[in-house]
Amino acid sequence: MSIDRNRGTGDDDGFVDKLRGPDSVLTPDVDPRADAEPNAPGGPEPDTGKLGEAMRRSPRVRNIGLTILVVLAVFYTLYFARGFFLPVVFAMLFNFLLSPAIRALNRLRIPSPLGAALVMLALLGGLGLGIWQLADPVQSWISRGPQSFTSTVTKLRKLGRPVAQVSRTADQVEKATNAVAGPTRTPEVVVKGPSFGERLFGTTQTLVTSALEVIILLYFLLAAGDLFLQKLVGVLPNLNDKKTAVRIARQMEASVSTYLLTLAMLNTVLGCAVAAVMWALGMPNPVLWGVLAGLLEFVPYVGAATMLAVLSIAGLATFDKVGHALLVPACYLLVNFVQANFLAPTVMGRRLTLNPVAILIGLALWWEMWGVAGVFIAVPLLATFKICCDHIETLAPVGEFLSK
């Protein structure tokens, strides 16, 4: 018994033709007069070169736009989630700084968790001892602050009498103008905002919480050792990719650790030199000024300017003679000049130095995003990013731009 496979197709075709009729919703509205005609003889030929160039340029434009959007998204995320990212970044930078000590303890057959505990105890003990030693000098300067400020203002007035005379004349002119204009006054509305200390460092609760997060996360990072690198190597499928990942990770970690250790040593040397100079000039609490100079040196240019202003005020408040007082900031400026122009380039080398324009842009960016804490870690983060760019072929031009 044969089966007619074409049976029923006529009815089906009739049904489809009804659906595709001129009045059906499935039939597009096409103007029959809009048929394409061949190019007229002698008319312009289509430029296929421009079409090909536009097609080649289109993916590149899309990639640039997508890159810009990704960068903006990263910056917005870092800004709005700074409470989460800031302790993580501090812990990672301290991990790079202290990881050589963990490796040295591993060579002595001390396991990483025990070595991390020893390093953390030494670090916290040193910080606690330093805070305890500097607490009295800092409290003394804070208690003497109003008196010292008054004395400094008095001495500055003697130096700036011509400027003061001009200011008094301007005040008299303004009062006379207001008297002529009439007694109308506009009520002022004063909105009380956060204090200066809160703007700089935040509340005490935030500081304590962030410090605890950094300490706990730093211990686990030091105790984990190469755990994250081992996990990355295990995820990669090819042996060549595994070798490349290990090589890049080792080089980057070694370079970042070298940079941070070198920077910390240079700032320590600067602090010791400043403390010795302050002791020779007769400044009280020279160790305090040395520690402050070493910490502020982590913020290039801005830190030196801040230290110069602080030493100028402290010198004017301490010594009666203006020449002796101004000798204090002058000596600091000389020490900083020698360190920045001779010692640092010799020790760091060209490979680890940064472009001054990039440094200033980085300081402004991280100040806007993370405040004072961002300023202190701006240069280490910029140097870390430059080192990463130096070890990644596609980002090598960016690393060259950031170098000095």
Secondary structure as UniProt FT lines:
FT   TURN            5..8
FT   HELIX           9..19
FT   TURN            22..23
FT   TURN            25..26
FT   HELIX           32..34
FT   TURN            41..42
FT   HELIX           48..80
FT   HELIX           82..107
FT   TURN            108..109
FT   HELIX           112..143
FT   HELIX           145..159
FT   HELIX           161..181
FT   HELIX           196..201
FT   HELIX           204..224
FT   TURN            225..226
FT   HELIX           227..235
FT   HELIX           239..281
FT   HELIX           286..296
FT   TURN            297..298
FT   TURN            300..301
FT   HELIX           302..318
FT   HELIX           322..338
FT   HELIX           339..343
FT   HELIX           344..348
FT   HELIX           350..352
FT   HELIX           356..391
FT   HELIX           393..395
FT   HELIX           396..402
//
